[in-house]
Amino acid sequence: MAKRSLLIGVDIGGTKTAVIASQKPPATIDRMEFPTRPERGAEPALRLIKEGINDLLSKRGLERTTIRAIGVSCGGPLDRIRGVIQAPPNLSTWVDIPIKAILEEEFETRCHVENDANAGAVAEHRFGAGRGCRNMIFITMGTGFGAGIITEGHLYRGANDMAGEIGHVRLTRSGPIGYYKAGSVEGWISGGGIAQVAPLAVATGRKRGETTALAEHLRHGKPITARDVALAARNGDAVASRIIHSTGRRLGQVLAILVDVLNPERIVIGGLAIRLGDALLGPARKVIQGEALAPSATICEVVPAALDERIGDVAALCVAMGL
Amino acid sequence: MAKRSLLIGVDIGGTKTAVIASQKPPATIDRMEFPTRPERGAEPALRLIKEGINDLLSKRGLERTTIRAIGVSCGGPLDRIRGVIQAPPNLSTWVDIPIKAILEEEFETRCHVENDANAGAVAEHRFGAGRGCRNMIFITMGTGFGAGIITEGHLYRGANDMAGEIGHVRLTRSGPIGYYKAGSVEGWISGGGIAQVAPLAVATGRKRGETTALAEHLRHGKPITARDVALAARNGDAVASRIIHSTGRRLGQVLAILVDVLNPERIVIGGLAIRLGDALLGPARKVIQGEALAPSATICEVVPAALDERIGDVAALCVAMGL
């Protein structure tokens, strides 16, 4: 392999961390992953990241000098320029971890760091459902809710890398809590939000005499996850379908704000939207058409992310490419 | 004067239209204005615009060939590329007026057309309170409420020139009407919105036993304008001050959304904010600090527009410059 031709992506999530090798993204040569286990602190995971990169190299008999750059994709807040992870909510023990310096010293190469919503936006724009768009918004809708914004073909980061924090916007005066705020977008429309509203929906269903598979979870003292709701809805569960429908309508309200303010050609939604599909996006699209200005709403497509499970890998590789 | 060195700005508003000549904006050589009188249709105003440009030329003994370009700044909706005004709310009789073609034919020069919020954003960014900013939002807060967005030093127009329509965003489920929508940003926070909420504030004041100069207007069957409220507040009127304070808090809610989503260095507010100053912006700034994410809120300045009464003139000249 030619010198300095290998890109290494490191996708650090609250649940798992993946290390990916590529010569020409989005194609990958190899990958490995391990549980992040943030409760143990950053040290063990950092060691596993280094070992993972070394393993990927040695499996193919490659020298470190073949690495062109390393890209780290990770939840914010982080200091992108200095390359420091600053205790994101899903990695609360990772306090001021200078991951750029650590990896640059270890592998004697450049390392870039970017928040996962921005990296995902570039990945979908370059290789996924946002191809060919000049103005696009990528929404991550998983445990949290965030956005990466592409304007005029380029990632828009804002004055101090904080743009796209739509999950923090207040949708109602009170409501489920997300991003430390009651009634926020992340409170209403995320995996965490669905877990909060589901017990209420089950109680309402009970009053109406509806049986729902979700009641079982509560009976066993288990939290209801977005995954549970998706599965139940697919089996025709009315309560679960209603949760997804109302989450879709809330999603439409938020997207209508983005449509009126940013007038994007396309909104690409990852995470839960991929699993829930039109059950979620149908109601969202309808609200956008009613709520946003017609000329903007008409031209804006709302679609699920196309890179699917691979988005984290490709996003980290886009960071390695320097975005 | 050198051939093709003169810029002509045409600022068309619902109340008045101004024609401005300049060789080096923001300095102007001369200007004239006349009432737009949209109730008479576009024809008389178009004739006066042409006469106005000819008068400015002949007063200085200049030929038409000295005109480098004409810039028209006007409320939207409009077709910027074709240069057609499409019945904006404040010029509802101006249905599909091809002003670009009309002026290009008459003066044998290029004519550019841009909506006034975008033109104002560029004017404040280049010559006013937004100088030196890479990421800035300009808010027009007059009869209506709109925004012009500067990202990475350039005007951001969106996919089909509709970006910045924050006035259309819903703030509450019901409320004063603006932009054809109850509870919208324009309904709550604009001259039109203040006129709608003022009678309620007077009634509340009466219940509390407060006397207010604004009651006089209602007694004579006159609407209360934002100007009336500003004057009364300056004279210590408690009811008027409360209207401005609560409008400021609503403004803060909207700006907090823009701060979280766009992370601008500065928000520059024209129109009513210039007249009301800190009585309006003080409460707005406080809400932003409480509502938006700290790293974004801390670095974002909220200031009144600096070009003051001249903003329309300079905005139209920026359009003539090709923005």
Interface residues (C-beta under 8 A of the other chain):
Chain A: P77 R134 N135 A147 I149 T151 E152 H154 Y156 R157 G158 A159 N160 D161 M162 A163 G164 E165 I166 H168 V169 R170 Q253 A256 I257 L258 D260 V261 L262 N263 P264 E265 E291 A292 L293 P295 S296 I299 C300
Chain B: P77 R134 N135 A147 I149 T151 E152 H154 Y156 R157 G158 A159 N160 D161 M162 A163 G164 E165 I166 H168 V169 R170 Q253 A256 I257 L258 D260 V261 L262 N263 P264 E265 E291 A292 L293 P295 S296 I299 C300
